Amino acid sequence: MPVPSGHLGNLSPEQEAKLREFWAATLKIFGVEDPHHLNVADLSLADEDTQSISEVDGKDKKKSKKRLGLFKKKDKDSSNGSATPTKDPSHHADSDDKYGQYKEFQDIIATQNPESIRATFWSMVKADHPDALLLRFLRARKWDVQKALVMLVSTMRWRSKEQHVDDDIILRGEGGALEDSQSSDPAVKREGTDFLTQLRMGKSFLHGTDKEGRPLCFVRVRLHKGGEQTERSLERYTVYVIETARLALRPPVETACIVFDMTHFSMANMDYTPVKFMIKVFEANYPESLGAVLVHKSPWIFQGVWKIIRGWLDPVVAGKVHFTSDVHDLEKFIPKSQIIKELDGEEAWEYKYVDPIPGENDAMKEEAPRKELETERHNEVLEYQQKTFEWIAQGMGPDADKIKETRNALAGSLNQNYWKLDKYIRARTIYDRTGMISPDGKINFYPPTHGKGSNQAVAPTSNISKTDTSADDVD
């Protein structure tokens, strides 16, 4: 299936120009200086002084002002597609800022070390192609670079300061939750127990793909009762599932399909707080990640609830929601042979949680190989940034294709480096233990336990999904 327009591998000259502009603005925010002082003045991204910004704190207004200096009044479009930044993004109307990200952006620029923002970004990249990650934010903001930059920087703050995604949720994972559940501190014990309880009951789980090759995430709404878990444990669990699903995405597939199983739903299962959180993170922090949302077997009492929820949703996201009432409706999205029997399909598979295995995260204690791989990654990132400056300066020039090939090769090296580094920085999950995610990063959406309902861990497999992957349509 062809790559959709606006995605990596199918960019128009105008879209590629926007991506270059976005990279230039992003590197400026990161405090990264062009190592070769290539001519990027035509991009009008900053004041005449192009020196690097090394530190920003709440008292240093001049430096934060310089980083905001990349937003100038809009010039005429350049014939070669060079960047034409507009005004300071904080000037956007409130109606265009659903989650208060413009104020967050200003606060971050005024108070946060640019290197910490850069480090958070490259932690988020993981196995992604860096361009593909930035393109998510551009598409979500309809190719408005300033809006995309505000969204990106706010997401970096959310990941590092609010949720601690990479240095806690992913780093400690299920094994960390198991340790916490045995803590003598009642608050810590509660958080760990609540996190594991949701995994063990299978409140949500990843299994299989839809007809578009998108990973399927099933949510059994009937298993949720308001107040049974703390708000924080619900948030951690939600982010954990999303981040794990991210690891299963393979180009050209960039989105997932969520199935909300409403079987036996009652108002006792309705809890607006986690719903609001889920909406917020998908719209503000994981843009362009939802391919389809299937609301399955919703009873009539959900109609009033849906009217409320729909009012909170961005129209684009709301347009991805489909209501299904039986297996025939599900077959429009998922082959019947791959619909689990729990939903009246033909696949004899059921979710059973596999507890963390003693010693499975021992690699995370090995500092020497981790540091070696981190140094390798650091150097590759620096080289990628350098080539990005060359690509920005070259524009659509004669050497553009050669530079793009080099950048793509570096992105491939970063991907390979991540999967070597993965076991040192990410705690194992049920999907590692059951073979869906193999140590080298290959994904098998139907591992050997498929069809057996086994609850035993198996050796990871290097097979890929039995279904062909294809890209999701762009709204």
C-alpha positions in Angstrom: 0.0 0.0 0.0 1.4 3.4 -0.9 2.7 5.7 1.8 0.1 8.5 2.4 0.9 12.1 1.5 2.6 14.0 4.3 4.3 10.9 5.7 8.0 10.0 5.5 8.7 8.8 2.0 5.9 10.8 0.4 6.4 14.5 1.0 5.6 17.2 -1.5 8.3 20.0 -1.9 6.1 22.2 0.2 5.8 19.7 3.0 9.5 19.0 2.9 10.2 22.7 3.2 8.0 22.8 6.3 9.9 19.8 7.8 13.2 21.7 7.2 11.7 24.8 8.8 10.5 22.7 11.8 13.9 21.1 12.2 15.6 24.5 12.2 13.3 25.9 14.8 13.6 22.7 16.9 17.4 22.8 16.9 17.3 26.4 17.8 15.1 25.6 20.9 17.5 22.7 21.7 20.4 25.3 21.8 22.2 23.4 19.1 24.7 25.4 17.0 25.5 24.7 13.4 28.9 23.2 13.7 30.0 24.3 10.3 28.3 27.7 10.3 26.6 26.9 7.1 24.5 29.6 5.6 21.1 29.3 7.1 20.5 33.0 7.4 17.9 32.9 4.6 15.7 30.9 6.9 15.2 34.0 9.1 15.0 31.8 12.1 16.9 33.9 14.6 18.6 37.2 15.4 21.8 37.9 13.4 23.8 36.3 16.2 23.7 32.5 15.7 25.7 31.5 18.8 24.5 28.5 20.8 22.4 29.0 23.9 23.9 27.0 26.6 21.8 27.7 29.7 18.4 29.2 30.4 16.9 29.9 33.8 14.1 32.0 35.2 16.3 35.0 35.7 18.0 35.0 32.3 15.4 36.7 30.2 17.8 37.8 27.4 18.6 34.2 26.5 15.0 33.0 26.6 14.1 36.0 24.4 16.8 35.0 21.9 15.3 31.5 21.7 11.9 33.1 21.0 13.6 35.3 18.4 13.1 32.6 15.9 9.5 33.7 15.5 9.5 36.7 13.2 6.8 38.4 11.2 6.1 36.3 8.2 8.1 37.0 5.0 7.1 36.2 1.5 7.4 32.6 0.6 10.7 31.7 -0.8 10.9 30.2 -4.2 13.1 27.4 -3.0 10.8 26.5 -0.1 13.0 28.0 2.7 11.4 28.7 6.0 9.1 31.6 6.7 8.5 31.7 10.4 5.7 33.8 11.8 5.0 35.5 15.0 5.7 34.4 18.6 3.4 31.4 19.2 2.1 32.8 22.4 0.1 35.3 20.4 -2.3 32.6 19.2 -5.9 32.9 20.3 -7.0 30.9 23.3 -9.5 29.1 21.2 -6.6 27.6 19.3 -4.9 26.4 22.5 -7.1 23.7 24.1 -4.6 22.5 26.6 -2.8 25.7 27.5 0.4 24.7 25.6 1.4 28.2 24.6 1.8 29.4 28.1 3.6 26.1 28.9 5.9 26.9 25.9 6.8 30.3 27.3 7.4 28.9 30.8 9.7 26.2 29.4 11.7 28.6 27.3 12.2 30.9 30.3 13.1 28.2 32.8 14.3 25.0 31.3 17.8 24.2 30.2 17.7 23.7 26.4 19.9 20.6 26.6 17.4 18.9 28.9 14.7 19.5 26.2 17.0 18.1 23.6 17.8 15.0 25.7 14.1 14.4 26.3 13.4 14.6 22.6 16.1 12.0 21.7 14.9 9.8 24.5 11.4 9.9 22.9 12.7 9.1 19.5 13.7 5.6 20.6 13.4 3.4 17.4 11.5 6.0 15.4 12.9 7.8 12.4 13.4 11.4 13.8 11.7 12.9 10.7 8.7 10.7 11.2 8.3 11.9 14.7 8.4 15.5 13.8 6.0 14.9 10.9 3.4 13.7 13.4 3.4 17.1 15.1 3.3 18.9 11.8 0.4 17.0 10.5 -1.4 17.4 13.8 -1.1 21.2 13.5 -1.9 21.3 9.8 1.7 22.1 8.8 1.9 25.3 11.0 5.5 25.1 12.2 5.0 27.4 15.2 2.0 25.5 16.5 3.8 22.2 15.9 6.9 23.5 17.8 4.7 24.6 20.8 3.1 21.2 20.8 6.5 19.4 20.6 8.2 21.4 23.4 5.1 21.1 25.7 5.2 17.3 25.1 8.9 17.2 26.1 8.0 18.9 29.4 5.0 16.5 29.9 7.3 13.5 29.4 10.1 14.7 31.6 8.5 16.7 34.3 4.9 15.5 34.7 4.9 11.8 33.8 8.6 10.9 33.9 7.9 8.6 31.0 11.5 7.5 30.1 13.2 7.8 33.5 10.5 6.0 35.5 7.5 4.5 33.8 9.4 2.7 31.0 12.7 2.4 33.0 11.1 0.6 36.0 8.0 -0.9 34.3 6.3 -4.0 35.6 9.3 -5.2 37.6 9.5 -1.9 39.4 5.8 -2.0 40.1 6.2 -5.5 41.6 9.0 -4.2 43.9 6.7 -1.2 44.9 3.9 -3.6 45.6 6.1 -5.2 48.3 7.1 -1.8 49.8 6.7 -1.0 53.5 5.5 2.5 52.5 1.7 2.3 52.1 1.5 4.9 49.4 4.3 3.3 47.3 2.8 -0.1 47.9 -0.7 1.1 46.7 0.7 2.5 43.5 2.6 -0.6 42.6 -0.3 -2.9 43.5 -2.8 -0.8 41.5 -0.5 -0.8 38.5 -0.1 -4.6 38.6 -3.8 -5.3 39.3 -4.7 -3.6 36.0 -2.2 -5.7 34.1 -3.2 -9.0 35.8 -6.9 -8.5 35.2 -6.3 -7.5 31.6 -8.1 -4.2 31.7 -6.4 -3.5 28.4 -4.0 -5.5 26.3 -2.2 -5.6 22.9 -2.9 -8.4 20.5 -3.0 -8.8 16.7 -3.6 -6.3 14.0 -6.6 -4.9 12.0 -6.9 -5.0 8.2 -4.7 -2.0 7.9 -1.9 -3.7 9.8 -2.4 -1.5 12.8 -1.7 -3.0 16.3 -4.9 -3.7 18.2 -5.4 -2.5 21.7 -8.4 -4.0 23.5 -9.9 -2.2 26.5 -12.4 -4.1 28.6 -14.4 -1.3 30.0 -16.4 -3.5 32.4 -13.3 -4.2 34.4 -12.9 -0.6 35.4 -14.6 0.7 38.5 -14.0 4.3 39.6 -12.0 4.6 42.8 -10.5 1.1 42.7 -7.2 2.5 41.5 -5.5 5.8 42.3 -5.6 8.5 39.6 -1.8 8.4 39.4 -1.7 4.6 38.8 -4.4 4.9 36.1 -2.3 7.6 34.4 0.9 5.5 34.6 -0.9 2.5 33.3 -2.3 4.4 30.4 1.0 5.9 29.4 2.7 2.5 29.8 0.3 0.8 27.4 0.7 3.6 24.8 4.5 3.6 25.0 4.5 -0.2 24.7 2.2 0.0 21.6 4.6 2.6 20.1 7.4 0.0 20.1 5.2 -2.3 18.0 4.7 0.3 15.2 6.6 -0.4 12.0 6.7 1.8 8.9 4.5 2.4 7.0 2.1 1.7 9.9 2.2 4.7 12.2 -1.1 4.4 14.1 -3.0 1.9 16.3 -6.6 0.7 16.5 -8.3 0.8 19.9 -11.3 -1.5 20.6 -13.3 -0.4 23.6 -15.3 -3.6 24.5 -18.4 -2.3 26.2 -19.9 -5.7 26.9 -21.8 -5.7 30.2 -21.1 -1.9 30.6 -22.9 -0.1 33.4 -22.7 3.4 34.8 -20.6 1.9 37.6 -17.9 1.5 35.0 -18.1 5.1 33.8 -15.2 7.3 35.1 -14.7 10.6 33.4 -11.3 11.4 34.9 -9.3 8.7 33.1 -11.3 9.4 29.9 -10.3 13.0 30.0 -6.7 12.0 30.6 -6.7 9.6 27.6 -8.2 12.2 25.3 -5.7 14.8 26.4 -2.6 12.6 25.9 -3.6 11.4 22.5 -4.5 14.9 21.3 -1.7 16.8 23.0 1.2 14.4 23.5 0.8 11.5 21.1 -0.4 13.2 17.9 -1.3 11.2 14.8 -1.2 8.0 16.8 -4.9 6.9 16.6 -5.9 5.2 13.4 -9.4 4.0 14.5 -11.4 3.7 17.7 -14.0 1.0 17.8 -16.7 1.3 20.5 -18.1 -2.3 20.6 -21.5 -3.3 22.0 -22.3 -0.1 23.7 -25.6 -0.3 25.5 -28.3 2.4 25.2 -27.3 4.1 28.4 -24.0 5.0 26.9 -25.7 7.3 24.4 -25.8 10.2 26.9 -22.2 9.5 28.0 -21.0 9.6 24.4 -22.6 13.0 23.8 -20.5 14.4 26.7 -17.3 12.7 25.5 -17.8 13.7 21.9 -17.9 17.3 23.0 -14.4 17.0 24.5 -12.9 15.5 21.4 -11.2 17.2 18.5 -13.4 16.8 15.4 -10.6 14.9 13.6 -10.3 12.4 16.5 -14.1 12.1 16.8 -14.2 11.2 13.1 -12.1 8.1 13.8 -14.6 6.7 16.3 -16.8 3.9 14.9 -19.6 2.1 16.8 -19.8 -1.7 16.2 -22.6 -3.9 17.6 -21.6 -7.4 16.6 -18.8 -9.5 15.0 -20.0 -8.6 11.5 -19.4 -5.0 12.2 -16.0 -5.8 13.6 -15.2 -7.7 10.4 -15.2 -4.4 8.5 -12.0 -3.6 10.4 -10.5 -7.0 11.5 -10.5 -10.3 9.7 -12.9 -12.7 11.4 -10.2 -15.3 11.7 -8.2 -12.7 13.8 -11.1 -11.6 16.0 -10.7 -13.2 19.4 -13.4 -15.6 20.6 -14.2 -13.3 23.5 -15.7 -11.0 20.8 -17.4 -13.8 19.0 -14.6 -14.2 16.4 -12.6 -17.3 15.4 -9.3 -16.8 17.1 -8.8 -19.1 20.1 -6.6 -16.8 22.1 -7.2 -15.3 25.5 -5.2 -12.8 27.6 -3.4 -14.3 30.5 -0.8 -12.2 32.4 2.7 -13.5 32.8 4.4 -12.1 35.9 7.9 -10.6 35.8 10.6 -13.3 35.8 13.4 -13.0 38.3 16.5 -11.6 36.7 14.8 -10.5 33.5 16.0 -6.9 34.0 19.6 -7.8 35.2 21.0 -6.1 32.1 19.9 -2.8 33.4 22.6 -3.1 36.1 25.4 -3.4 33.6 26.8 0.1 33.3 29.7 -0.5 30.9 27.8 -1.8 27.9 25.0 0.7 28.5 27.4 3.6 28.6 29.2 2.4 25.5 26.0 2.2 23.5 24.8 5.6 24.9 28.1 7.1 23.7 27.6 5.6 20.3 24.1 7.0 20.2 25.2 10.4 21.3 27.7 10.6 18.5 25.2 9.4 15.9 22.7 12.1 17.2 25.4 14.7 16.8 26.1 13.6 13.3 22.4 13.5 12.4 22.0 17.0 13.7 25.0 18.1 11.6 23.6 16.5 8.5 20.2 18.1 9.3 21.9 21.6 9.2 23.4 20.7 5.8 20.0 19.5 4.6 18.3 22.7 5.8 20.9 24.9 4.0 20.8 22.8 0.8 17.0 23.0 0.5 16.0 21.6 -2.9 19.5 22.0 -4.2 21.6 19.6 -6.3 23.0 17.7 -3.4 19.7 17.4 -1.5 19.1 13.8 -2.4 22.5 12.7 -1.4 22.2 14.5 2.0 18.8 12.9 2.5 20.2 9.4 1.9 22.9 10.1 4.5 20.4 11.2 7.0 18.2 8.2 6.4 21.2 5.9 6.8 22.0 7.6 10.1 18.3 7.2 11.2 18.7 3.5 10.4 21.8 3.4 12.6 20.0 5.1 15.4 17.2 2.5 15.1 19.7 -0.4 15.3 21.5 1.3 18.3 18.2 1.6 20.1 17.4 -2.1 20.0 20.9 -2.9 21.2 20.4 -0.4 24.0 16.8 -1.3 24.8 17.5 -4.1 27.4 19.6 -1.7 29.4 17.1 1.2 29.6 13.6 -0.5 29.4 12.2 -3.0 31.8 10.7 -6.1 30.2 7.0 -6.3 29.6 4.5 -9.1 29.2 5.0 -8.6 25.5 8.7 -9.4 25.8 8.0 -12.4 28.0 5.5 -13.9 25.6 7.5 -13.2 22.4 5.5 -10.4 20.8 8.6 -8.1 21.1 11.8 -9.9 20.3 15.2 -8.7 21.7 16.3 -7.4 18.2 13.1 -5.3 17.9 11.2 -7.6 15.5 7.5 -7.8 16.2 5.3 -10.9 16.1 1.7 -9.9 16.7 0.8 -13.6 16.9 3.5 -15.3 19.0 3.7 -19.0 19.7 1.1 -18.7 22.5 -1.4 -17.7 19.8 -4.4 -20.1 19.9 -3.3 -21.9 23.0 -4.3 -19.6 25.8 -1.0 -20.4 27.5 0.1 -18.3 30.5 3.7 -19.4 30.3 6.5 -17.2 29.1 8.1 -18.4 25.8 11.3 -17.7 24.1 11.1 -14.5 22.0 10.6 -15.0 18.3 12.0 -13.1 15.4 8.9 -13.6 13.2 7.0 -10.6 12.1 3.2 -10.2 12.0 1.4 -12.8 9.9 -0.5 -9.9 8.3 0.9 -7.4 5.9 1.3 -3.9 7.4 0.0 -0.9 5.6 -0.3 2.8 6.4 -3.3 4.5 7.8 -5.1 7.2 5.8 -4.4 10.7 6.8 -7.4 12.7 7.9 
